[in-house]
Amino acid sequence: MEVVPHGYLKFDEDLDTRAVNRLRLDLRHVTHLNVYGLVGMACCVLNAIDTGRQIEIALPADTSAANFLTRLGFDRFLRTFGGVPCEPPSVTYGMDKSIVVDVTIFDRAADLIPLQDLLYSRLEGMAGPQTRDAIGEALWELGTNVTTHAGSRGVVAAAVQGTKRKDRHIDFVVGDAGIGIRESFLRARSRYFPPTDHKAIELAVQYLVSSTDDPGRGQGLHTTVEVATSLNGRVVVRSGNARRTMSRKKRSYGWENVDEAASVPRLAGTMVAVRIPCA
């Protein structure tokens, strides 16, 4: 398995799963990184650890890319959790730590409180308390889904980006290297038996659809999509070989819900990536 980007990191396009004996992250020629890509690579690291693959890393030569990687703590993640010695080239520190959540592992939903706090503070003025509480509760269920059903530790990261108020947004990603959404449905004693990863994601974002029979479960993904799109944001759900992107776009006749599905290289686990305009 390897990720070898040139220029902008496009994780799903740059991921090659044909190499089976090692994980190679060759970032020497990347010039722009993003939160989705960093968490995706972190999930690859977890999968490599679980499957006993050797991990190789080459860090960016580009200063901007190296800054972003270091400021979100991906180098520290590799050293701490992947056991991979790596020292980034000379970088400029100083990113306000109140606007980032470092790439890190979580073992329980409570570990996502820093992300909840960041969301609540940055959405003030953009969304009312009820909406902010809803996204916080949805995030809690997303974390619980990882720790309860995925069979893997989770990975989380976030960053507030955009220099001007009109384009400022928060990107956050919750991922894991576990069994994936479809397998979670199939292993559970539930009424759902999705035949594909695409169908599994379609089920998972529906209200109160869950692989468990616990009352009230099955709201996390649905609420995340509802809140994010109502704020003109977007949600990407990736599991197995399927990816689904949900957003709203303004047309001449008004706003339209947009739902785009794509096939991607198969990767163990699930990723939920959210972008929301923020203050």
Secondary structure, DSSP 8 states (H G I E B T S, - for coil): -EE--SEE--HHHHEE----SEEEEE-TTEEE--HHHHHHHHHHHHHHHHHT-EEEEE--SSHHHHHHHHHTTHHHHHHHHS-------S------GGGEEEEEEESSGGGGHHHHHHHHHHTBTTB-HHHHHHHHHHHHHHHHHIIIIISS-EEEEEEEE-SSGGG-EEEEEEEE-SSHHHHHHHHSSSS---SSHHHHHHHHTSTT--SS--TT-S-HHHHHHHHHHHTT-EEEEEEEEEEEEEEEEEETTEEEEEEEEEEEEEEEEEEEEEEEE--
